[in-house]
Amino acid sequence: MVTFLPTRPGRLADVPSFERGIGGAESNVACVLARAGHTTRWVSRVGADGFGKHLTERIGSYGVDVSAVQRDAARPTGIYFRTAGDRATDAHEVAYYRAGSAASAMAVENVDLAAVRSGRVLHLSGITAALSDDCLALLRTLTAPGPGRPLVSFDVNHRVTLWNGQDPAAVLLELACGGDLVFVGEDEAEAAWGITGGAAAIRAALPEPRALVVKQGARGATLFERAEDSLQARHGGPPCSSEAENSGEFEDEREARYGAPGEEPPGTGQEGATTRRPPTVAVPARDTVTFVPSLHVDVVAPVGAGDAFAAGFLSATLRGLPAKDRLRHGHLMAAAALTVPGDLAAPPGREHADRLAALDDDAWETLRLGPGWTEAVDQAVDRAEEEVRTP
């Protein structure tokens, strides 16, 4: 979607002008991954209007394949306005204009599913599920086990204002259960599911994904990963087969405990949705747990960091890096986003990021990054041979 960023701090009612930019969780991730040297495709719908043209041209300029983006002559391109404040504060305001947008008309029947599933990783967001019933049905299809499914990455991205007063707890939990790799913030888990007690409590409530990344704000991030089925082992290194490995046992277990995809899980009415799976269950014994503290960052604008973190983590996963490095690359990409005014920032060059990710623990914890830090060294990207061949 097209974003409008305020030219100065203040309430939306008081800001006199805005600068046009691009945004959207999935497209942000695609843009950062493309700039980091990976081959990416963005599949969506935009209006047959100036905003839609701007959006596809700008996203394409990052190196993202936009050939599967459809243009809708009957619906407009979605837009949103925001203030300059931190999303976590009461002063932050967001005005979405996405109801009836072209993207909200995405459906199983009109999206090129072959294009969507053509990569090694498919990244999805809970934001899309909030746009319409058709969008939710599409995400349920894409997160369902089946032949040819790539690794499914799902970012919960809980946005209260998009759900129009509905309780999204059960829907977001259902979609997260279907992901191979899930990103969620501690604050999101509490707001959506009523889960408190930290990262381990979230993993106890969400044991299905092979890997779970819990973002803990300024403290850092924790990765829970099944030791014998790591994403690094399955999706790092040489390109994987287009036939994804799927587990019938996984599907049966999920349906037995939470109902089939699209079905209301047992005991998940509006009153019990946030407490239906108490966070007192033990963390899966097979997990390896890795924590990496956040960096010290001189923040320019506190937006876009979550998408950038996901892109950094996915990039490192595709490169076959170990858990600690994957989290560090996530933090570095997030730091790049935090030190620019908009949602997107030029990522650090691969060699630069690798050098920082390889710092010892003391140096990492004392590192401080400010505006312009990604331009400190040559930005040339060393695109790995296997990524050139990745659709």
ABEGO torsion letter per residue (X at the ends): XBBBBBABBEBAAABABBBBBBBEAAAAAAAAAAAAGBBBBBBBBBBBBAAAAAAAAAAAAAGBBAAABBBBAABBBBBBBBBABBAABAABBBBBBABGBAAAABBAAABBAAAAAABABBBBBAAAAAABAAAAAAAAAAABBEBGBBBBBBBAGBBAAAAGGBBAAAAAAAAAAABABBBBBAAAAAAAAGBBGEAAAAAAABAABABBBBBAEAAEBBBBBBAAABAAAAABEBBBBABBBBBAAAAAAAAAAAEBBGBBBBGABAAAAAAABBAABBBBAABBBBBBBBBBBBBABBBGAAAAAAAAAAAAAAAGBBAAAAAAAAAAAAAAAAABABABBBBBBAAAAAAAAABBAAAAAABBBBBGAAAABBABBBBBAAAAABX
